[in-house]
């Protein structure tokens, strides 16, 4: 298995929020991460919770799923 990083509870909550949002909308853009409901995590969220690289990989995963399942 690739990434064995231990996420904090806030980070896990953010990831679950991202999953829920994506499953409802079937689409997500990088810029969406700075709009509600993600703004509930703080004014600078998703920084510094996640690096730019981590956020890009989340979006890439979503885009891959979107292409495979929803198109």
Secondary structure, 3 states (H helix, E strand, C coil): CCCCCCCCHHHHHHHHHHHHHHHHHCCCCHHHHHCCCHHHHCCCCCCCCCCHHHHHHHHHHHHHHHHHHHC
